[in-house]
Amino acid sequence: MMPAAERVSILGAGTMGHSIAVAAVWSGLDIKVWGNSEEDLTRGREGVAERLDVLQNYDIIRSEERVQMEARVQFTLSMEECIADATFIIEAVPEILSLKQDLFRKLDRQCPPHVVLASNTSGLSPTEIALQTVHAGRTIVTHFWNPAHLIPLVEVVRGEKTSQDTIDRSLKLLNAMNKKPILVQKDVLGSIGNRLQYALFREAQYLLEQGVAKMEDIDAAVRYGIGRRLPVTGPFMTADMGGLDVFHSISSYLFPDLSTAKGSLETMRRLAEEGKFGQKTGAGFYQWTPELSRRMNEERERELIEWIKKDLKNERRNY
């Protein structure tokens, strides 16, 4: 059974780890974060400070709140210290199945059976992650979306042996963190969000390969069309509002013409093989100058913060 208040620890101080930590302390939790090197901890501390600075600069939090939030994050190189009194552990280490399996096997031995072991994996199977554990019922996926402190969605994915108590505690904790958790009832590759995202990305690649439009115009179709509508209505509500007779008719003739590619298409393959990975290497589909990188990161963050402001305003209105 869940303790009166979960004591949360995060394993991994990278991009997702420290961003989840910010989301947690924002909701009032005290958090321990484990990193595997001093450099890792330094990046984690700097990441927390930068994110809190942005929230303060946009008047989401006050200066005294910022100080309190930063003080509630404790970084450590000792995994034993990090998990010592934890009741809920969120793993945010690299997306390597064998690495996660080994970590969960060790945690399963070291932690009392009531401790929930949650993985932040974006697509790996909770069933596979728990394969080497004895208490597989306490393993679950809680997939936060990047940036974790600004994106409300968290996908809660049950494995084949995940217990109902583990699911209930995960949903309760995430709701307490002011997230919008959804329950993925079946352990499917990619869960929900990534399956939808990559279906869109596959079709975008296909349209580019077929010469239907330039990549800038394909991006614009999403930014100024689909992207403007879907924050209010998801795919099923959009269909209902547009008329199922219309959507049925369009599906009948359009589905057969959509891409069914089983992997990345030619341009994507070539860029990946050439080591052009996008923003992180300075080149991908776009040429990422420092100016473009800074501008787009700021623009995305600003847009997400505007949504946070809307959410907070709606919450106050509902009280």
Order of alpha helices (4+ residues) and beta strands (2+ residues): beta-alpha-beta-alpha-alpha-beta-alpha-beta-alpha-beta-alpha-beta-beta-alpha-beta-alpha-alpha-alpha-alpha-alpha-alpha
